[in-house]
Structure formats: C-alpha cells, structure tokens
Amino acid sequence: MPIDADWIRAICLALPGVTEQIQWGCDLVFKVGGKMFAVVPLEPAPVVMSFKVPDEEFPELTERLGVIPAPYMARAKWVALETESALPRLEIERLLKLSHSLVLAKHSKKMQAKILADCPIAMNNKKPGKGTTQKGTTARAKLKKAKSKRR
C-alpha cells in the first residue's frame, strides 16, 4: 500500500528551500538546493519511500522489520520503508527533517544561507526546470493524476 504522499508533501514542503519534482516516471522527489533528500513512488513499488539518514542511525534502522537499505542509494546511507507502518509517523517526520538537514549541510555556507533565506535562486542560480517547482504546482497535478489511476 502506498504511503500518504500528501502527508509527506506537507512535511517536506514546510522545510526551507524544498522543491519537488517527478523523476524517473513516477517518483516524487524532494530536494534542497537541487540535491535529493527524500523519494516517494507514486505508483505501487517494492518500497513506499526512501530518504537519507545519519551514518550512525543507518545500521540500527536497517535492522528493523520493514526498513531496508535503499536500492541504489544504500552506500550514501539511505533507507527505504517497505510499508508505511515500518516506522511510527512521528519518527518518519523526525527522519525526514533530519534528512533535509543532512543534505542541506552538504552545500557550501553561501548556498546554505541562500536556501535558508528561501531565495528562489538557491539552485545554483538556475530557474526551476520542467517538473520542478518551489512548493510544487506541477508535482501536485501529477500526484492527483497518480491517485486517480489507483482508484
């Protein structure tokens, strides 16, 4: 069963400098400064979401039932949830915020300042591309389309 993408969107889009876009056909990708910090498949998939975690939490999380090393991203310390109930909602929210912070910290201090100021040029002075929006109108439309397909 897919995760509640609207709930994930509400959490992620409330964080500073977050953009969303549809990538790889049907994955809703959340980015900060152009770098991914969370991915939610909008169509049925083996995992319901994936995100970056701190190095020290990775082993403990992947020992839990329903939490696996994220396909293709495990070496970067990303985990994937096989079901929405793999972790409590409060913990998912905490980990998403932490993922955002970890990825934000990978940017230069100058870029971090732009992102935290919610500057629309936070992505290396590039305007959002096709499918990328600040607070995501295009992704929202595709999310609605994906939901209607499931019904």
C-alpha positions as CSV (number, residue, x, y, z in Angstrom):
1,M,0.0,0.0,0.0
2,P,1.5,3.4,-1.0
3,I,2.3,5.9,1.7
4,D,0.1,9.0,2.2
5,A,2.0,11.3,-0.3
6,D,0.0,14.4,0.8
7,W,1.2,13.9,4.4
8,I,4.8,13.5,3.2
9,R,4.5,16.6,1.0
10,A,3.1,18.7,3.9
11,I,6.2,17.8,6.0
12,C,8.8,18.2,3.3
13,L,7.4,21.4,1.7
14,A,7.3,23.1,5.1
15,L,11.1,22.8,5.3
16,P,13.3,25.7,4.0
17,G,14.3,25.7,0.3
18,V,12.5,22.5,-0.6
19,T,11.5,21.8,-4.2
20,E,9.7,18.8,-5.5
21,Q,9.6,17.2,-8.9
22,I,8.6,14.0,-10.6
23,Q,11.6,11.9,-11.7
24,W,12.1,8.5,-13.3
25,G,8.5,8.5,-14.5
26,C,6.5,8.2,-11.3
27,D,8.7,9.1,-8.3
28,L,8.0,12.3,-6.3
29,V,11.5,13.6,-5.4
30,F,12.1,16.2,-2.7
31,K,15.2,18.3,-3.0
32,V,17.0,21.0,-1.1
33,G,19.3,23.2,-3.2
34,G,19.0,20.7,-6.1
35,K,20.1,17.7,-4.0
36,M,17.6,14.9,-3.1
37,F,16.7,14.1,0.4
38,A,13.5,12.0,0.0
39,V,11.8,10.0,-2.7
40,V,8.2,8.7,-2.7
41,P,7.0,6.4,-5.5
42,L,3.5,7.5,-6.7
43,E,2.7,4.1,-8.2
44,P,3.0,0.7,-6.5
45,A,6.6,-0.2,-5.9
46,P,8.6,-2.5,-3.6
47,V,9.2,0.4,-1.2
48,V,6.9,3.2,-0.2
49,M,9.6,5.9,0.4
50,S,13.3,6.4,0.9
51,F,15.4,9.1,2.5
52,K,18.9,9.8,3.8
53,V,19.7,9.1,7.4
54,P,22.8,9.8,9.6
55,D,25.6,7.3,9.3
56,E,25.2,6.2,13.0
57,E,21.5,5.5,12.6
58,F,21.7,3.5,9.4
59,P,22.7,0.1,10.9
60,E,20.0,0.3,13.6
61,L,17.3,1.4,11.3
62,T,18.1,-1.3,8.7
63,E,17.8,-4.0,11.4
64,R,14.1,-3.1,11.9
65,L,11.4,-5.0,10.2
66,G,10.2,-3.2,7.1
67,V,13.2,-0.9,6.8
68,I,15.9,-1.8,4.3
69,P,19.0,-0.2,2.7
70,A,17.6,1.9,-0.2
71,P,18.1,0.3,-3.6
72,Y,20.9,2.2,-5.4
73,M,21.4,4.6,-2.5
74,A,22.5,2.4,0.4
75,R,26.2,3.4,0.1
76,A,25.1,7.0,0.7
77,K,23.2,5.9,3.9
78,W,19.7,6.0,2.5
79,V,17.0,3.7,3.9
80,A,13.7,2.6,2.3
81,L,10.4,1.7,4.0
82,E,8.7,-1.4,2.7
83,T,5.4,-0.3,4.3
84,E,4.1,2.9,5.8
85,S,3.8,1.2,9.2
86,A,7.5,0.2,9.2
87,L,8.1,3.3,11.4
88,P,5.8,5.4,13.5
89,R,4.6,8.6,11.9
90,L,6.5,10.8,14.4
91,E,9.7,9.0,13.7
92,I,9.2,9.3,9.9
93,E,8.7,13.1,10.4
94,R,11.8,13.4,12.5
95,L,13.9,11.4,10.0
96,L,12.6,13.5,7.0
97,K,13.6,16.7,8.8
98,L,16.9,15.2,9.7
99,S,17.4,14.1,6.1
100,H,16.8,17.6,4.9
101,S,19.3,18.9,7.4
102,L,22.0,16.4,6.4
103,V,21.6,17.2,2.7
104,L,21.5,21.0,3.4
105,A,24.8,20.6,5.3
106,K,26.5,19.2,2.2
107,H,26.1,22.6,0.5
108,S,28.6,25.5,0.8
109,K,27.9,28.0,3.6
110,K,27.0,30.6,0.9
111,M,24.4,28.2,-0.7
112,Q,23.0,27.3,2.8
113,A,22.4,30.9,3.5
114,K,20.6,31.4,0.2
115,I,18.5,28.3,0.9
116,L,17.6,29.3,4.4
117,A,16.7,32.7,3.2
118,D,14.2,30.9,1.0
119,C,15.9,32.5,-2.0
120,P,14.3,31.4,-5.3
121,I,17.8,31.2,-6.9
122,A,19.0,28.7,-4.4
123,M,19.7,26.1,-7.1
124,N,23.0,27.5,-8.4
125,N,21.2,30.5,-9.9
126,K,19.1,28.2,-12.1
127,K,15.4,28.6,-12.5
128,P,13.3,25.6,-11.7
129,G,13.2,23.3,-14.7
130,K,10.3,21.3,-16.1
131,G,8.6,19.4,-13.4
132,T,10.5,21.4,-10.6
133,T,8.6,23.9,-8.6
134,Q,9.0,25.9,-5.4
135,K,6.1,24.5,-3.4
136,G,5.3,22.3,-6.4
137,T,2.3,23.0,-8.6
138,T,3.4,20.7,-11.4
139,A,4.2,17.8,-9.0
140,R,0.8,18.4,-7.3
141,A,-1.0,17.9,-10.6
142,K,0.9,14.7,-11.3
143,L,0.2,13.5,-7.7
144,K,-3.5,13.9,-8.3
145,K,-3.2,12.1,-11.6
146,A,-1.4,9.2,-10.0
147,K,-4.0,9.0,-7.2
148,S,-6.8,8.8,-9.8
149,K,-5.1,6.0,-11.6
150,R,-5.0,3.9,-8.4
151,R,-8.8,4.2,-7.9
